[in-house]
Amino acid sequence: MRTPKKPRDKISAEIGQKIKEARLKKKVTQQQLAKRIGITQQMLSRVEIGMENLSLETIKKIANKLGGKIKIGFDF
């Protein structure tokens, strides 16, 4: 039996979850989105579960393809 993989960190998990929610809302498959932004479906799957990080440029591509915006905030 495989042990479940844990996200790299909290922020990776949160970003991955947001991407997945937006993708599902738009009724886009992982395969379709991955092809549109130039990564593999396997990579996108790992991103959505928080196991992989993306560059800000790739996150921007995802937002554009799904009709969203990137909003970054810092609280100190």
Backbone hydrogen bonds, N-H to C=O, Kabsch-Sander energy under -0.5 kcal/mol:
donor,donor_aa,acceptor,acceptor_aa,energy
8,R,50,G,-3.3
13,A,9,D,-1.9
14,E,10,K,-2.4
15,I,11,I,-2.6
16,G,12,S,-2.4
17,Q,13,A,-2.2
18,K,14,E,-2.2
19,I,15,I,-2.4
20,K,16,G,-2.4
21,E,17,Q,-2.7
22,A,18,K,-2.3
23,R,19,I,-2.6
24,L,20,K,-2.7
25,K,21,E,-2.2
26,K,22,A,-1.7
27,K,24,L,-1.2
28,V,23,R,-2.3
33,L,29,T,-2.4
34,A,30,Q,-2.9
35,K,31,Q,-2.1
36,R,32,Q,-2.0
37,I,33,L,-1.7
38,G,34,A,-1.2
39,I,34,A,-2.3
44,L,40,T,-2.1
45,S,41,Q,-2.4
46,R,42,Q,-2.1
47,V,43,M,-2.1
48,E,44,L,-2.6
49,I,45,S,-1.2
50,G,47,V,-1.7
51,M,46,R,-2.9
52,E,46,R,-0.9
59,I,55,S,-2.2
60,K,56,L,-2.3
61,K,57,E,-1.9
62,I,58,T,-2.3
63,A,59,I,-2.5
64,N,60,K,-2.5
65,K,61,K,-2.6
66,L,62,I,-1.9
67,G,64,N,-0.8
68,G,63,A,-3.4
71,K,69,K,-0.5
76,F,74,F,-0.5
